[in-house]
Amino acid sequence: MRNGDSHYLHITHPHPLLMSDVLGPLSEALDLPLVPYSAWLDSLEAAASRESAAGTNPGVRLLDFFRSYQVASAEQEAFFPVSLSNAQEDIKA
């Protein structure tokens, strides 16, 4: 990787955790309900429709980003998948 062409690499855990493995215990410890991503996004969009939401809810400013993220399944291995192609190429170099 030292001699590779990339300026940055995405590094991933060889045995990634499921979202439910991370969020389940966190939800229990904080006594907060888990909601499906689509329900959370709907709630954020509703907040964005209120004029003052951008000032009090920082997530509203990232709404376009969250809309573009499509959850493949409830058991997706990563929160936001990244490309590992640069890392794989530089390992060969």
C-alpha positions in Angstrom: 0.0 0.0 0.0 2.9 2.3 0.6 3.8 2.1 -3.1 0.2 2.3 -4.3 -1.3 5.1 -6.3 -4.1 5.8 -3.8 -4.0 8.7 -1.4 -6.6 7.1 0.8 -8.1 3.6 1.4 -11.3 2.4 3.0 -10.4 -0.2 5.5 -13.0 -2.7 6.6 -13.2 -5.3 9.3 -12.7 -8.9 7.9 -15.7 -10.1 9.9 -18.1 -7.1 10.0 -20.9 -6.8 12.5 -24.5 -6.6 11.7 -26.3 -3.4 12.4 -28.6 -5.2 14.8 -25.6 -6.5 16.8 -24.5 -3.0 17.5 -27.8 -1.1 17.7 -29.8 -3.8 19.7 -27.7 -3.6 22.9 -27.4 0.2 22.5 -31.1 0.5 22.3 -31.6 -1.7 25.4 -29.0 0.2 27.4 -30.5 3.6 26.6 -34.1 2.3 26.7 -34.8 3.7 23.3 -36.9 2.0 20.6 -35.4 0.8 17.3 -37.3 2.0 14.3 -37.0 1.0 10.7 -34.8 3.3 8.6 -37.8 4.2 6.4 -39.8 5.3 9.5 -36.9 7.4 10.8 -36.5 9.0 7.4 -40.2 9.8 7.2 -39.9 11.5 10.6 -36.9 13.5 9.5 -38.8 14.6 6.4 -41.7 15.7 8.5 -39.4 17.7 10.7 -37.9 19.3 7.6 -41.3 20.5 6.6 -41.5 22.7 9.7 -39.7 26.1 9.1 -37.6 26.1 12.2 -36.4 22.5 12.0 -33.1 23.2 10.3 -32.0 25.3 13.3 -33.0 22.7 15.9 -32.5 19.4 14.0 -29.1 19.1 12.4 -30.2 16.0 10.6 -32.4 18.1 8.4 -29.4 19.6 6.7 -28.3 16.1 5.7 -31.7 15.0 4.4 -30.6 14.7 0.8 -27.7 12.4 1.9 -30.0 10.2 4.0 -32.5 10.0 1.1 -29.8 8.8 -1.2 -28.9 6.0 1.1 -30.9 2.9 0.4 -30.9 0.2 3.1 -30.5 -3.1 1.3 -31.7 -5.1 4.3 -32.2 -4.8 8.0 -29.1 -7.0 8.4 -26.8 -5.0 6.2 -23.2 -5.4 7.4 -22.2 -1.7 7.2 -24.0 1.5 7.9 -22.8 3.1 4.8 -21.1 0.7 2.4 -17.8 1.9 0.8 -15.8 0.8 -2.1 -12.8 -1.4 -1.3 -11.4 -1.4 -4.8 -8.5 1.0 -4.1 -7.4 -1.0 -1.1 -7.5 -4.3 -3.0 -5.5 -2.9 -5.9 -2.9 -1.3 -3.6 -2.5 -4.5 -1.6 -1.3 -6.2 -4.9 1.2 -3.4 -5.6 
